[in-house]
């Protein structure tokens, strides 16, 4: 696995950590923990963009945050899972996959 993809995985995970933190933070020291996590997250995001197409990295980052937040709401905060949520989560995942495949296709066309 390419090191840049590891950065994408880490930044997507950290995004979910600080989004969860937004939901549960209630004192100043919670925020004192969250702010460095957010800063670290964006630093790692920028490292991923150095080696991979920025559009792909951001699409994965945003989709992981959206899907992860929807699932977090269901499992941790007692939201309901509906067919509409499943449908739109599926569209997000398919969009990220298609964007990644399109970036790979464009790279092959440029190198040939």
TIMARVEX-175008 format. One record per residue (C-alpha): residue number from 1; residue in three letters; chain; x, y negated, z. Coordinates in steps of 0.2 Angstrom, whole numbers, plus 2048, in hexadecimal, padded with zeros to 3 digits. Layout:
# TIMARVEX-175008
<lodo pos="NUM" code="ALA" unit="A" u="X" v="Y" w="Z"/>
...
//
This chain:
# TIMARVEX-175008
<lodo pos="1" code="UNK" unit="A" u="800" v="800" w="800"/>
<lodo pos="2" code="UNK" unit="A" u="806" v="7EF" w="7FB"/>
<lodo pos="3" code="UNK" unit="A" u="80B" v="7E3" w="80A"/>
<lodo pos="4" code="UNK" unit="A" u="7FF" v="7D6" w="803"/>
<lodo pos="5" code="UNK" unit="A" u="7F0" v="7E2" w="805"/>
<lodo pos="6" code="UNK" unit="A" u="7F5" v="7E5" w="817"/>
<lodo pos="7" code="UNK" unit="A" u="7F4" v="7D2" w="81A"/>
<lodo pos="8" code="UNK" unit="A" u="7E3" v="7D2" w="812"/>
<lodo pos="9" code="UNK" unit="A" u="7DD" v="7E0" w="81E"/>
<lodo pos="10" code="UNK" unit="A" u="7E4" v="7D7" w="82D"/>
<lodo pos="11" code="UNK" unit="A" u="7DD" v="7C6" w="828"/>
<lodo pos="12" code="UNK" unit="A" u="7CC" v="7CE" w="825"/>
<lodo pos="13" code="UNK" unit="A" u="7CD" v="7D7" w="836"/>
<lodo pos="14" code="UNK" unit="A" u="7D2" v="7C7" w="83F"/>
<lodo pos="15" code="UNK" unit="A" u="7C4" v="7BD" w="837"/>
<lodo pos="16" code="UNK" unit="A" u="7B8" v="7C9" w="83F"/>
<lodo pos="17" code="UNK" unit="A" u="7C0" v="7C7" w="850"/>
<lodo pos="18" code="UNK" unit="A" u="7BE" v="7B5" w="850"/>
<lodo pos="19" code="UNK" unit="A" u="7AD" v="7B5" w="849"/>
<lodo pos="20" code="UNK" unit="A" u="7A8" v="7C1" w="857"/>
<lodo pos="21" code="UNK" unit="A" u="7B1" v="7B5" w="863"/>
<lodo pos="22" code="UNK" unit="A" u="7A6" v="7A7" w="85D"/>
<lodo pos="23" code="UNK" unit="A" u="797" v="7B1" w="863"/>
<lodo pos="24" code="UNK" unit="A" u="79D" v="7B5" w="874"/>
<lodo pos="25" code="UNK" unit="A" u="7A9" v="7A6" w="878"/>
<lodo pos="26" code="UNK" unit="A" u="7A2" v="79D" w="887"/>
<lodo pos="27" code="UNK" unit="A" u="7B0" v="795" w="891"/>
<lodo pos="28" code="UNK" unit="A" u="7C0" v="78B" w="88C"/>
<lodo pos="29" code="UNK" unit="A" u="7CC" v="79A" w="88D"/>
<lodo pos="30" code="UNK" unit="A" u="7C2" v="7A4" w="880"/>
<lodo pos="31" code="UNK" unit="A" u="7C5" v="795" w="874"/>
<lodo pos="32" code="UNK" unit="A" u="7D7" v="795" w="879"/>
<lodo pos="33" code="UNK" unit="A" u="7D8" v="7A7" w="873"/>
<lodo pos="34" code="UNK" unit="A" u="7CE" v="7A4" w="864"/>
<lodo pos="35" code="UNK" unit="A" u="7D7" v="795" w="85C"/>
<lodo pos="36" code="UNK" unit="A" u="7E8" v="79E" w="85B"/>
<lodo pos="37" code="UNK" unit="A" u="7DF" v="7AD" w="853"/>
<lodo pos="38" code="UNK" unit="A" u="7D7" v="7A2" w="846"/>
<lodo pos="39" code="UNK" unit="A" u="7E8" v="799" w="842"/>
<lodo pos="40" code="UNK" unit="A" u="7F1" v="7AA" w="841"/>
<lodo pos="41" code="UNK" unit="A" u="7E3" v="7B1" w="836"/>
<lodo pos="42" code="UNK" unit="A" u="7E5" v="7A2" w="829"/>
<lodo pos="43" code="UNK" unit="A" u="7F8" v="7A4" w="829"/>
<lodo pos="44" code="UNK" unit="A" u="7F6" v="7B7" w="825"/>
<lodo pos="45" code="UNK" unit="A" u="7E9" v="7B2" w="818"/>
<lodo pos="46" code="UNK" unit="A" u="7F5" v="7A6" w="810"/>
<lodo pos="47" code="UNK" unit="A" u="803" v="7B4" w="810"/>
<lodo pos="48" code="UNK" unit="A" u="7F7" v="7C0" w="807"/>
<lodo pos="49" code="UNK" unit="A" u="7F4" v="7B2" w="7FA"/>
<lodo pos="50" code="UNK" unit="A" u="806" v="7B1" w="7F6"/>
<lodo pos="51" code="UNK" unit="A" u="806" v="7C2" w="7EE"/>
<lodo pos="52" code="UNK" unit="A" u="7F4" v="7C5" w="7E8"/>
<lodo pos="53" code="UNK" unit="A" u="7E8" v="7BB" w="7DE"/>
<lodo pos="54" code="UNK" unit="A" u="7E1" v="7AE" w="7EA"/>
<lodo pos="55" code="UNK" unit="A" u="7CF" v="7B1" w="7E3"/>
<lodo pos="56" code="UNK" unit="A" u="7D0" v="7C3" w="7E7"/>
<lodo pos="57" code="UNK" unit="A" u="7D7" v="7C0" w="7F8"/>
<lodo pos="58" code="UNK" unit="A" u="7CA" v="7B3" w="7FD"/>
<lodo pos="59" code="UNK" unit="A" u="7BC" v="7BE" w="7F6"/>
<lodo pos="60" code="UNK" unit="A" u="7C1" v="7CD" w="800"/>
<lodo pos="61" code="UNK" unit="A" u="7C4" v="7C1" w="80F"/>
<lodo pos="62" code="UNK" unit="A" u="7B3" v="7B9" w="80D"/>
<lodo pos="63" code="UNK" unit="A" u="7AA" v="7CA" w="809"/>
<lodo pos="64" code="UNK" unit="A" u="7B2" v="7D3" w="818"/>
<lodo pos="65" code="UNK" unit="A" u="7AC" v="7C5" w="823"/>
<lodo pos="66" code="UNK" unit="A" u="79B" v="7C5" w="81C"/>
<lodo pos="67" code="UNK" unit="A" u="798" v="7D7" w="81D"/>
<lodo pos="68" code="UNK" unit="A" u="7A1" v="7D9" w="82D"/>
<lodo pos="69" code="UNK" unit="A" u="797" v="7CB" w="835"/>
<lodo pos="70" code="UNK" unit="A" u="787" v="7D3" w="82F"/>
<lodo pos="71" code="UNK" unit="A" u="78C" v="7E4" w="836"/>
<lodo pos="72" code="UNK" unit="A" u="792" v="7DC" w="846"/>
<lodo pos="73" code="UNK" unit="A" u="781" v="7D4" w="848"/>
<lodo pos="74" code="UNK" unit="A" u="779" v="7E5" w="846"/>
<lodo pos="75" code="UNK" unit="A" u="784" v="7EF" w="852"/>
<lodo pos="76" code="UNK" unit="A" u="789" v="7E2" w="85F"/>
<lodo pos="77" code="UNK" unit="A" u="77B" v="7D6" w="85F"/>
<lodo pos="78" code="UNK" unit="A" u="76B" v="7E0" w="85C"/>
<lodo pos="79" code="UNK" unit="A" u="767" v="7D9" w="84B"/>
<lodo pos="80" code="UNK" unit="A" u="75C" v="7E4" w="83F"/>
<lodo pos="81" code="UNK" unit="A" u="763" v="7ED" w="830"/>
<lodo pos="82" code="UNK" unit="A" u="757" v="7EA" w="821"/>
<lodo pos="83" code="UNK" unit="A" u="757" v="7F0" w="80F"/>
<lodo pos="84" code="UNK" unit="A" u="75B" v="7DE" w="80A"/>
<lodo pos="85" code="UNK" unit="A" u="76B" v="7DD" w="814"/>
<lodo pos="86" code="UNK" unit="A" u="771" v="7EE" w="80E"/>
<lodo pos="87" code="UNK" unit="A" u="76D" v="7E8" w="7FC"/>
<lodo pos="88" code="UNK" unit="A" u="777" v="7D8" w="7FD"/>
<lodo pos="89" code="UNK" unit="A" u="785" v="7E0" w="807"/>
<lodo pos="90" code="UNK" unit="A" u="786" v="7EC" w="7F8"/>
<lodo pos="91" code="UNK" unit="A" u="787" v="7DD" w="7EC"/>
<lodo pos="92" code="UNK" unit="A" u="795" v="7D5" w="7F6"/>
<lodo pos="93" code="UNK" unit="A" u="79F" v="7E5" w="7F6"/>
<lodo pos="94" code="UNK" unit="A" u="79C" v="7E8" w="7E3"/>
<lodo pos="95" code="UNK" unit="A" u="7A1" v="7D6" w="7DF"/>
<lodo pos="96" code="UNK" unit="A" u="7B1" v="7D7" w="7E9"/>
<lodo pos="97" code="UNK" unit="A" u="7B5" v="7E8" w="7E0"/>
<lodo pos="98" code="UNK" unit="A" u="7B1" v="7E1" w="7CF"/>
<lodo pos="99" code="UNK" unit="A" u="7BB" v="7D1" w="7D2"/>
<lodo pos="100" code="UNK" unit="A" u="7CA" v="7DC" w="7D7"/>
<lodo pos="101" code="UNK" unit="A" u="7C8" v="7E7" w="7C7"/>
<lodo pos="102" code="UNK" unit="A" u="7C7" v="7D7" w="7BD"/>
<lodo pos="103" code="UNK" unit="A" u="7D7" v="7D0" w="7C4"/>
<lodo pos="104" code="UNK" unit="A" u="7E0" v="7E1" w="7C0"/>
<lodo pos="105" code="UNK" unit="A" u="7D9" v="7E1" w="7AE"/>
<lodo pos="106" code="UNK" unit="A" u="7DF" v="7CF" w="7AC"/>
<lodo pos="107" code="UNK" unit="A" u="7F1" v="7D3" w="7B2"/>
<lodo pos="108" code="UNK" unit="A" u="7F2" v="7E2" w="7A6"/>
<lodo pos="109" code="UNK" unit="A" u="7ED" v="7D7" w="797"/>
<lodo pos="110" code="UNK" unit="A" u="7F9" v="7CA" w="79B"/>
<lodo pos="111" code="UNK" unit="A" u="808" v="7D6" w="79D"/>
<lodo pos="112" code="UNK" unit="A" u="804" v="7DF" w="78D"/>
//
